[in-house]
């Protein structure tokens, strides 16, 4: 009987030692997961279209010189119309002007104006006519702002270059709006709020991801067997 108890004790001790020698369980393998996160980019609305204002041009010349044949009263200036004209009423009731013709259908010449010496008064260019027209339009004194033909050509070229630059800028803006998936045209007042919200959301996601990556693995403590040989063999010393 004592031999049987001793054999059983030895068997249990061997099993307990094998449990102690097994050690902690290995850690699971590390997995690297890559995720694509779409960044929300707010697209501000496009600028309003350019509204061009009308510009009135007055071309002044001092040639050629023509004989004066009449006088315009309001505004007052000498005219150089060569042939006589008359006002008539059309069949639809509207009024128009037509040349005066003789019995043979030829246009009738206007009489030329003479000065006090009997010389024909010459009107050179349209300066006098345009001066009175501009003064009437402005309601003040005549002001002349001149530009050479070359200066006008340069101004036209500058405007075309500005137009080209704006067009290219618009194409770049439209490209990035389409590339970032812009599908809204919110008011400018919401631009800062939306950007702030998007930045805060991205920061929170980055912090959560960093916490998950930096979390230490759970420690595995060595588990000792609760087996005691003294519980099997009473009276056995320490």
Backbone bond lengths (Angstrom), bond angles and torsions (degrees), N, CA, C in turn:
res aa  C-N    CA-C-N  psi(-1)  N-CA   C-N-CA  omega(-1)  CA-C   N-CA-C  phi
1 X - - - 1.465 - - 1.527 110.42 -
2 X 1.342 115.79 -44.05 1.476 119.00 178.25 1.508 111.70 -62.44
3 X 1.339 117.50 -34.37 1.455 121.32 178.65 1.529 110.61 -66.11
4 X 1.353 115.25 -39.14 1.461 119.35 -179.73 1.518 110.58 -65.57
5 X 1.336 116.56 -42.71 1.464 120.23 179.35 1.521 110.31 -64.75
6 X 1.326 118.56 -40.51 1.447 121.46 -179.79 1.525 111.63 -66.69
7 X 1.332 116.39 -38.40 1.477 119.76 178.46 1.517 110.58 -65.38
8 X 1.324 115.59 -40.57 1.473 118.90 178.75 1.514 111.34 -65.11
9 X 1.343 116.38 -39.41 1.458 119.80 179.47 1.516 111.14 -64.35
10 X 1.330 116.57 -41.08 1.472 120.15 179.85 1.525 110.43 -64.21
11 X 1.369 115.89 -40.83 1.472 120.01 179.46 1.522 111.25 -62.18
12 X 1.320 116.75 -43.06 1.471 120.61 179.94 1.515 110.94 -67.84
13 X 1.315 118.67 -38.10 1.461 121.29 178.07 1.527 110.71 -63.75
14 X 1.320 116.49 -39.68 1.471 120.65 178.82 1.525 111.51 -63.78
15 X 1.353 114.05 -41.32 1.470 118.28 178.47 1.519 111.14 -65.98
16 X 1.368 117.27 -38.62 1.466 121.11 179.10 1.508 111.23 -66.43
17 X 1.318 118.26 -39.37 1.466 120.45 179.91 1.522 110.96 -67.00
18 X 1.343 116.26 -37.15 1.463 118.39 178.23 1.530 111.09 -65.39
19 X 1.354 114.91 -31.97 1.478 117.95 177.59 1.512 110.94 -69.71
20 X 1.323 117.88 -38.65 1.455 121.70 179.17 1.512 112.18 -68.58
21 X 1.316 118.19 -34.13 1.451 121.62 -177.82 1.533 112.67 -77.09
22 X 1.351 116.48 -16.26 1.465 118.96 -177.52 1.521 111.80 -64.31
23 X 1.361 120.04 -35.72 1.465 123.81 176.43 1.537 113.23 76.07
24 X 1.352 116.80 -175.45 1.478 120.34 -177.77 1.525 111.52 -70.73
25 X 1.343 114.77 153.92 1.466 120.43 178.84 1.534 109.73 -73.81
26 X 1.315 119.02 144.58 1.478 121.02 -178.31 1.531 111.31 -65.98
27 X 1.358 115.68 151.53 1.472 121.14 177.81 1.528 110.57 -73.05
28 X 1.320 116.31 150.33 1.474 118.08 177.58 1.531 110.38 -66.95
29 X 1.320 118.01 153.42 1.479 120.62 -179.16 1.535 110.59 -65.11
30 X 1.341 114.70 148.17 1.467 121.00 179.78 1.533 108.87 -80.30
31 X 1.340 115.07 130.70 1.456 120.88 178.92 1.528 109.41 -112.52
32 X 1.307 116.37 132.51 1.470 122.21 177.35 1.531 108.11 -104.36
33 X 1.306 115.31 119.44 1.468 121.35 -177.96 1.529 108.49 -113.13
34 X 1.307 117.96 126.05 1.466 123.89 177.88 1.525 109.04 -106.89
35 X 1.314 115.81 124.22 1.456 121.34 179.89 1.528 109.66 -120.62
36 X 1.312 116.51 140.03 1.463 122.27 175.78 1.524 109.02 -90.65
37 X 1.331 116.04 120.36 1.458 121.79 -179.07 1.520 108.07 -109.68
38 X 1.315 116.28 121.72 1.452 121.34 179.32 1.526 110.05 -79.70
39 X 1.331 116.36 123.95 1.460 121.70 -179.21 1.520 108.83 -89.34
40 X 1.285 116.30 126.74 1.456 121.36 179.39 1.533 109.12 -82.81
41 X 1.308 116.33 117.93 1.469 122.60 179.67 1.520 107.91 -112.19
42 X 1.309 115.54 118.87 1.463 119.07 179.28 1.513 110.24 -74.34
43 X 1.312 116.34 135.11 1.454 122.19 179.68 1.517 109.36 -108.21
44 X 1.333 118.65 112.77 1.469 120.40 177.22 1.515 110.45 -66.91
45 X 1.319 117.44 156.72 1.467 120.03 -179.82 1.516 111.72 -67.03
46 X 1.317 114.86 154.22 1.463 120.19 178.28 1.528 109.90 -69.86
47 X 1.323 117.39 151.51 1.475 119.42 178.74 1.517 111.46 -65.85
48 X 1.306 115.16 157.87 1.454 119.84 178.54 1.527 110.33 -66.99
49 X 1.325 114.02 155.92 1.452 118.94 179.15 1.538 110.55 -66.71
50 X 1.325 114.40 152.28 1.458 120.06 178.62 1.520 109.68 -74.88
51 X 1.323 116.33 129.10 1.453 121.92 177.51 1.521 108.60 -106.23
52 X 1.316 116.12 112.51 1.448 121.37 -177.68 1.523 110.04 -88.87
53 X 1.317 115.92 139.83 1.454 122.36 177.87 1.527 109.79 -95.15
54 X 1.326 114.77 148.47 1.465 120.06 179.22 1.534 110.55 -67.92
55 X 1.309 115.29 140.97 1.464 122.37 177.78 1.529 108.30 -121.49
56 X 1.324 116.31 127.93 1.454 121.27 179.02 1.528 109.54 -96.47
57 X 1.316 115.07 127.10 1.457 121.37 -179.44 1.527 109.33 -110.15
58 X 1.307 114.94 141.32 1.458 121.35 174.00 1.529 107.90 -127.36
59 X 1.326 115.46 118.83 1.459 121.04 -178.10 1.530 108.36 -96.67
60 X 1.342 116.38 120.00 1.463 121.76 -179.19 1.522 109.67 -106.08
61 X 1.318 115.40 135.55 1.461 120.76 178.17 1.529 109.16 -133.32
62 X 1.305 115.75 156.26 1.471 120.26 176.47 1.524 112.35 -116.92
63 X 1.326 116.57 9.56 1.473 122.08 175.29 1.522 107.82 -142.20
64 X 1.289 119.33 157.37 1.470 125.77 -5.31 1.528 110.86 -83.27
65 X 1.291 116.06 171.29 1.464 121.60 176.46 1.526 109.69 -93.26
66 X 1.319 115.83 132.84 1.463 121.94 -178.54 1.525 109.45 -129.37
67 X 1.321 117.58 154.33 1.458 120.37 177.06 1.522 110.92 -67.82
68 X 1.336 116.02 138.76 1.466 120.34 176.89 1.520 109.16 -76.09
69 X 1.314 117.03 133.54 1.469 121.68 -177.96 1.524 112.53 -123.89
70 X 1.334 118.39 -3.48 1.449 119.90 -179.07 1.509 110.49 -171.38
71 X 1.326 114.40 -179.36 1.453 120.04 -178.15 1.523 109.36 -139.52
72 X 1.307 115.42 125.85 1.460 120.77 174.36 1.531 108.45 -84.58
73 X 1.314 116.00 136.58 1.464 119.09 -172.70 1.527 112.71 -92.48
74 X 1.285 119.94 -34.90 1.475 120.30 -176.31 1.535 109.71 -142.44
75 X 1.321 117.43 97.32 1.468 127.83 0.37 1.533 110.68 -76.85
76 X 1.300 115.65 163.88 1.461 121.14 -172.02 1.518 110.65 -91.35
77 X 1.336 116.05 119.77 1.456 121.65 175.12 1.537 107.42 -163.47
78 X 1.317 116.19 160.67 1.459 121.92 179.68 1.519 110.29 -81.97
79 X 1.309 115.64 138.81 1.462 120.95 179.56 1.512 109.81 -106.70
80 X 1.319 116.05 162.19 1.477 121.29 -177.27 1.518 111.61 -128.16
81 X 1.316 117.91 26.95 1.461 119.36 178.70 1.528 109.36 -64.82
82 X 1.311 115.69 133.57 1.468 120.62 -173.40 1.527 112.59 -81.10
83 X 1.333 115.68 -36.88 1.462 119.30 -175.25 1.524 110.30 -113.42
84 X 1.347 114.21 155.68 1.452 120.52 177.76 1.534 110.22 -72.68
85 X 1.308 115.37 150.23 1.459 121.14 178.20 1.515 109.36 -138.51
86 X 1.307 115.77 160.79 1.455 121.21 -179.86 1.520 109.33 -142.67
87 X 1.297 115.31 155.87 1.464 121.20 178.14 1.521 108.86 -96.82
88 X 1.313 116.61 137.84 1.462 121.25 179.94 1.536 109.27 -140.85
89 X 1.316 115.53 166.78 1.465 122.26 -178.47 1.521 109.65 -107.60
90 X 1.295 116.02 129.50 1.458 121.36 179.89 1.530 110.73 -77.78
91 X 1.321 115.20 173.29 1.458 120.53 -179.41 1.526 111.85 -64.55
92 X 1.347 116.89 -30.26 1.469 119.80 -179.49 1.521 112.22 -83.53
93 X 1.335 117.53 2.58 1.454 121.24 177.13 1.509 114.67 94.34
94 X 1.332 118.87 -6.85 1.455 121.58 178.61 1.523 110.21 -83.30
95 X 1.333 115.80 156.07 1.462 121.13 -178.07 1.527 109.93 -103.84
96 X 1.332 115.45 148.15 1.450 121.92 179.43 1.527 108.74 -150.14
97 X 1.322 116.17 179.65 1.468 122.14 -179.31 1.525 109.09 -122.18
98 X 1.323 114.83 141.44 1.458 120.22 179.21 1.526 109.36 -141.78
99 X 1.327 114.88 160.31 1.470 120.75 179.78 1.528 110.55 -72.73
100 X 1.341 115.03 145.30 1.466 120.46 175.69 1.522 108.53 -87.66
101 X 1.344 117.02 131.66 1.463 121.79 -176.64 1.524 110.27 -123.42
102 X 1.331 114.24 154.19 1.459 120.00 178.77 1.526 109.86 -86.37
103 X 1.347 115.14 -170.99 1.466 119.65 -177.73 1.518 112.24 -63.82
104 X 1.297 117.48 -26.79 1.463 121.38 179.64 1.528 112.46 -87.84
105 X 1.345 117.95 -1.43 1.461 121.32 179.06 1.511 114.46 87.10
106 X 1.339 115.89 8.76 1.463 119.01 179.22 1.534 109.80 -89.32
107 X 1.312 116.07 147.50 1.461 121.05 178.36 1.520 110.56 -70.87
108 X 1.326 114.80 144.63 1.456 120.63 -176.51 1.528 109.37 -96.75
109 X 1.330 115.92 130.88 1.462 121.24 -179.89 1.517 110.91 -73.05
110 X 1.334 115.85 149.88 1.459 121.30 173.02 1.530 109.92 -83.48
111 X 1.300 116.41 153.07 1.462 120.44 175.95 1.531 109.87 -78.84
112 X 1.298 115.50 137.96 1.462 120.72 -179.77 1.527 109.96 -80.50
113 X 1.352 115.24 144.06 1.460 120.74 -179.53 1.527 109.78 -83.06
114 X 1.330 115.54 142.12 1.464 121.04 -179.19 1.523 110.24 -117.58
115 X 1.323 114.65 148.87 1.463 118.89 175.81 1.531 109.57 -84.62
116 X 1.332 116.36 -173.55 1.465 120.34 -176.88 1.520 113.14 -65.69
117 X 1.335 116.75 -22.36 1.464 120.77 179.15 1.524 111.75 -90.51
118 X 1.322 117.30 1.15 1.461 120.12 -179.99 1.506 113.93 85.69
119 X 1.337 118.30 8.61 1.457 121.78 178.10 1.534 110.52 -88.97
120 X 1.314 115.19 147.34 1.472 120.03 178.37 1.525 108.97 -68.55
121 X 1.338 115.26 129.92 1.472 120.49 178.70 1.532 108.57 -75.57
122 X 1.315 115.24 127.11 1.464 121.18 -179.93 1.540 110.18 -101.11
123 X 1.312 114.67 136.06 1.471 121.27 174.80 1.526 107.26 -112.96
124 X 1.322 115.92 114.31 1.471 120.81 -178.22 1.529 110.05 -97.58
125 X 1.301 116.13 119.51 1.453 121.17 179.47 1.517 112.38 68.00
126 X 1.310 115.59 -155.49 1.472 121.60 -178.90 1.527 111.70 -125.92
127 X 1.331 116.87 23.27 1.462 120.06 -174.11 1.521 111.21 -63.11
128 X 1.337 116.69 -48.64 1.451 119.08 -177.91 1.527 111.58 -62.13
129 X 1.321 116.46 -41.15 1.461 120.83 -179.87 1.525 111.02 -63.32
130 X 1.340 117.25 -46.45 1.457 120.20 -177.22 1.528 111.67 -69.91
131 X 1.328 117.06 -31.47 1.465 119.34 179.16 1.524 110.49 -62.65
132 X 1.324 116.65 -47.63 1.469 118.98 -178.91 1.531 111.17 -69.85
133 X 1.327 117.51 -33.81 1.465 119.83 177.81 1.527 111.28 -65.76
134 X 1.327 116.76 -43.14 1.464 120.20 -179.07 1.525 110.58 -69.78
135 X 1.314 117.70 -39.45 1.462 119.72 177.60 1.527 111.17 -61.97
136 X 1.328 116.57 -38.22 1.460 119.50 177.18 1.513 110.88 -68.10
137 X 1.315 117.01 -39.15 1.463 120.86 -179.54 1.518 111.85 -67.39
138 X 1.332 116.44 -41.08 1.469 120.63 -178.43 1.519 112.22 -82.61
139 X 1.318 116.51 -23.79 1.455 118.90 -174.78 1.511 111.63 71.61
140 X 1.307 117.13 28.12 1.462 121.51 -178.79 1.508 110.36 -159.09
141 X 1.317 114.90 -158.33 1.451 119.90 -176.97 1.526 110.96 -78.15
142 X 1.309 113.61 155.17 1.460 121.25 -179.56 1.531 110.28 -73.38
143 X 1.317 116.44 133.28 1.464 122.63 176.73 1.526 107.87 -126.45
144 X 1.301 115.99 132.05 1.459 121.23 -177.84 1.524 109.83 -111.60
145 X 1.325 116.01 125.41 1.467 122.23 173.56 1.519 106.70 -120.58
146 X 1.311 115.24 107.62 1.459 120.25 -172.32 1.518 112.82 -92.02
147 X 1.338 115.40 156.27 1.462 122.33 176.76 1.520 107.82 -148.76
148 X 1.311 116.14 131.55 1.454 120.11 178.92 1.528 110.10 -74.61
149 X 1.328 118.22 158.86 1.474 119.55 176.33 1.520 112.82 -56.14
150 X 1.344 117.78 -37.72 1.462 120.47 178.52 1.528 110.66 -67.39
151 X 1.355 116.85 -38.96 1.459 119.37 177.28 1.510 111.97 -64.02
152 X 1.333 116.69 -39.55 1.468 119.84 176.95 1.524 110.77 -64.46
153 X 1.330 116.77 -38.23 1.461 120.66 177.86 1.530 110.66 -64.16
154 X 1.334 117.00 -42.32 1.467 120.39 178.55 1.532 111.37 -64.49
155 X 1.337 116.81 -40.24 1.463 119.71 178.93 1.528 111.11 -62.31
156 X 1.345 116.51 -42.21 1.461 120.00 178.10 1.524 111.17 -63.56
157 X 1.349 116.87 -39.83 1.468 120.12 178.27 1.527 110.93 -66.00
158 X 1.334 117.62 -38.27 1.461 120.84 178.58 1.524 111.26 -63.64
159 X 1.330 116.76 -41.98 1.464 120.25 179.34 1.522 110.98 -64.26
160 X 1.311 117.70 -38.99 1.457 120.73 177.76 1.526 111.41 -66.05
161 X 1.339 116.60 -36.62 1.461 119.60 179.02 1.523 110.94 -68.91
162 X 1.338 117.00 -37.82 1.470 120.70 175.72 1.528 110.08 -63.44
163 X 1.310 116.13 -42.44 1.465 120.54 178.20 1.523 111.10 -61.55
164 X 1.345 116.47 -42.13 1.460 120.17 178.02 1.516 111.79 -63.29
165 X 1.332 117.71 -42.02 1.466 121.86 -179.36 1.526 110.90 -63.98
166 X 1.320 117.01 -44.27 1.470 120.58 179.89 1.527 110.39 -63.38
167 X 1.313 117.10 -40.32 1.459 120.30 179.83 1.526 111.44 -63.28
168 X 1.336 117.39 -43.39 1.460 120.00 179.07 1.526 111.97 -66.35
169 X 1.343 116.62 -39.45 1.464 119.55 176.94 1.522 110.82 -61.64
170 X 1.312 116.97 -41.36 1.461 120.68 179.70 1.519 110.97 -63.69
171 X 1.343 117.68 -39.42 1.457 120.51 178.34 1.524 111.08 -63.18
172 X 1.342 117.51 -38.99 1.469 120.52 178.50 1.522 110.50 -65.57
173 X 1.338 116.63 -44.09 1.474 120.37 179.96 1.515 110.48 -61.89
174 X 1.325 117.77 -44.97 1.459 121.17 -179.67 1.524 111.06 -64.28
175 X 1.337 117.00 -35.06 1.471 119.85 178.20 1.522 111.15 -62.49
176 X 1.329 117.44 -48.17 1.465 120.52 -178.54 1.532 111.53 -70.07
177 X 1.312 117.81 -33.23 1.465 119.31 176.14 1.520 110.41 -62.99
178 X 1.336 116.68 -42.20 1.455 120.02 179.77 1.525 111.22 -71.16
179 X 1.350 116.90 -37.40 1.461 120.41 -179.07 1.523 112.08 -66.77
180 X 1.319 118.20 -32.23 1.458 122.33 -179.36 1.517 112.31 -94.12
181 X 1.319 117.31 6.84 1.460 119.66 175.46 1.504 114.24 70.44
182 X 1.300 117.82 35.78 1.462 120.37 179.89 1.520 109.82 -70.93
183 X 1.328 116.41 126.92 1.461 120.65 179.36 1.519 111.60 -134.07
184 X 1.343 117.14 16.18 1.460 120.34 179.87 1.514 109.55 -132.61
185 X 1.312 114.23 159.84 1.463 120.70 -179.94 1.526 107.88 -137.53
186 X 1.330 115.54 64.58 1.454 121.08 -174.33 1.520 110.94 -71.40
187 X 1.309 114.88 167.25 1.456 120.68 176.94 1.519 110.48 -69.47
188 X 1.324 115.70 155.50 1.457 120.58 -178.49 1.527 111.37 -65.44
189 X 1.355 117.71 -25.92 1.470 119.89 -177.97 1.525 112.46 -66.12
190 X 1.350 117.44 -24.87 1.469 120.95 -178.34 1.518 112.75 -89.49
191 X 1.320 117.51 -2.00 1.464 120.55 -173.91 1.518 112.10 -62.98
192 X 1.343 118.59 -49.27 1.468 121.61 -177.50 1.523 111.12 -65.57
193 X 1.330 117.61 -41.96 1.465 120.39 -179.56 1.521 111.46 -62.19
194 X 1.308 117.01 -43.24 1.457 119.53 -178.18 1.526 111.17 -68.58
195 X 1.308 116.98 -39.84 1.460 119.04 177.03 1.522 111.60 -64.03
196 X 1.344 117.68 -40.57 1.456 121.60 179.36 1.526 110.52 -62.79
197 X 1.327 116.93 -44.19 1.464 120.40 178.95 1.526 111.41 -62.98
198 X 1.327 116.23 -42.13 1.465 119.47 179.88 1.527 111.43 -64.67
199 X 1.332 118.08 -39.63 1.454 121.46 179.27 1.532 111.04 -66.31
200 X 1.326 116.96 -44.47 1.465 119.77 179.29 1.525 111.83 -62.58
201 X 1.336 116.31 -39.96 1.463 119.51 178.81 1.520 111.27 -64.08
202 X 1.335 117.41 -41.06 1.456 120.38 179.65 1.529 111.56 -67.32
203 X 1.322 117.08 -36.74 1.468 120.52 178.06 1.523 110.37 -65.18
204 X 1.327 118.31 -43.32 1.466 121.66 179.55 1.528 111.08 -62.22
205 X 1.328 116.72 -43.05 1.458 119.34 179.24 1.527 111.39 -63.84
206 X 1.339 116.65 -39.27 1.463 120.27 179.78 1.528 111.08 -66.43
207 X 1.342 117.23 -40.03 1.466 120.20 178.52 1.526 111.40 -65.66
208 X 1.327 117.50 -42.23 1.468 119.90 178.30 1.530 111.33 -62.24
209 X 1.325 116.18 -40.72 1.454 119.28 179.57 1.524 111.21 -65.83
210 X 1.357 116.63 -39.14 1.462 119.97 179.49 1.526 110.96 -66.11
211 X 1.337 117.92 -38.14 1.454 120.43 178.58 1.520 111.67 -64.13
212 X 1.345 116.87 -39.41 1.458 119.68 179.05 1.525 111.62 -66.05
213 X 1.331 116.88 -37.42 1.471 119.83 -179.24 1.522 112.22 -73.24
214 X 1.349 116.89 -30.82 1.464 120.16 -177.48 1.514 113.64 -92.31
215 X 1.326 121.06 1.09 1.465 123.10 -179.72 1.523 109.16 -70.19
216 X 1.363 119.45 122.46 1.476 121.04 -178.98 1.517 111.43 -69.23
217 X 1.341 115.43 151.98 1.461 120.75 178.89 1.521 110.06 -71.15
218 X 1.335 118.71 146.90 1.470 121.15 -179.04 1.524 110.75 -62.51
219 X 1.325 116.13 133.64 1.470 121.08 -179.06 1.513 109.66 -75.27
220 X 1.346 115.66 141.73 1.462 122.29 -179.57 1.522 107.71 -109.24
221 X 1.307 116.53 112.70 1.461 121.05 179.31 1.520 110.20 -89.05
222 X 1.318 113.47 148.16 1.468 118.94 179.52 1.528 109.40 -70.37
223 X 1.316 115.16 124.44 1.468 120.79 -179.41 1.524 108.63 -95.51
224 X 1.294 114.37 118.78 1.465 119.61 -179.43 1.520 110.26 -91.74
225 X 1.318 113.91 147.80 1.462 119.35 -179.50 1.529 110.01 -72.78
226 X 1.321 114.68 141.56 1.477 120.17 178.24 1.527 112.17 -85.14
227 X 1.326 117.67 7.54 1.459 121.48 -179.29 1.531 110.94 -71.40
228 X 1.349 116.75 137.18 1.462 123.29 177.76 1.527 107.57 -134.68
229 X 1.333 114.38 126.49 1.461 119.31 179.53 1.513 112.28 -66.96
230 X 1.346 116.79 -24.21 1.466 119.72 -179.43 1.508 111.48 -69.67
231 X 1.376 115.58 -24.38 1.463 116.16 178.97 1.517 111.21 -73.41
232 X 1.318 118.44 -18.55 1.452 122.01 178.76 1.511 112.83 -92.91
233 X 1.366 114.83 -33.20 1.466 118.17 -177.68 1.511 108.06 -117.89
234 X 1.305 117.57 94.32 1.468 119.55 178.22 1.528 110.49 -62.24
235 X 1.268 117.53 147.30 1.445 123.91 177.68 1.500 114.46 83.46
236 X 1.402 116.49 -0.46 1.451 119.31 178.57 1.525 108.06 -77.86
237 X 1.324 117.45 133.93 1.464 121.66 -178.19 1.517 112.15 -71.11
238 X 1.366 115.86 176.66 1.475 120.68 177.86 1.512 110.80 -63.53
